[in-house]
Amino acid sequence: MSGDDAALIRRAHKVRRLLRVGPTDLGPRDTPGLPGKTGPDAKAWSREAVRRLGEHLGTRQERLFARAKAGVDRRRLLLVLQSMDCGGKDGTVRSVVGAMNPLGLQVRAFGPPTEEEREQHFLWRINRALPPAGYIGVFNRSQYEDVLVVRVHGLVP
């Protein structure tokens, strides 16, 4: 194994540790990370917080795109939204992602696999939907669901 391979494996293990979630007592109405004191109008607080976040994200998106166009960087960002139906995915796309420049975005929703997609490896359509360098991709339903649902329902071998 080369040094590059070993470094890649170490990095993958680090990412797995960072993303691992243990048992939790959170319920469907819980809002982890939301400050306890948002004031009398939580929706107004939320709109203002999203507006500020949108300005920050727009600046970062512009840098990401410019660096890719200049050939300095090949990075891209993938935002994966996963929740049950009526869980706020579309609202997140409208409010948060909608604050960014649509020319640098690719938003994809995944429904049941088509005949062509069923003939391929089960992650083929996910791979085809990844954003190019400099872009932000949004998966409105994740490959987790794609992997789980197609396996549970036997849609692909």
Buried (B, 14 or more C-beta within 10 A) or exposed (E): EEEEEEEEEEEEEEEEEEEEEEEEEEEEEEEEEEEEEBEEEEEEBBEEEBEEEBEEBBEEBEEBBEBBEEEEBEEBBBBEBEBEEEEEBEEBBEBBBBBBEEEBBBBBEBEEBEEEBBEBEBEBBBEEBEBEBBBBBBBBBBBEBBBEBBEEEEBBE
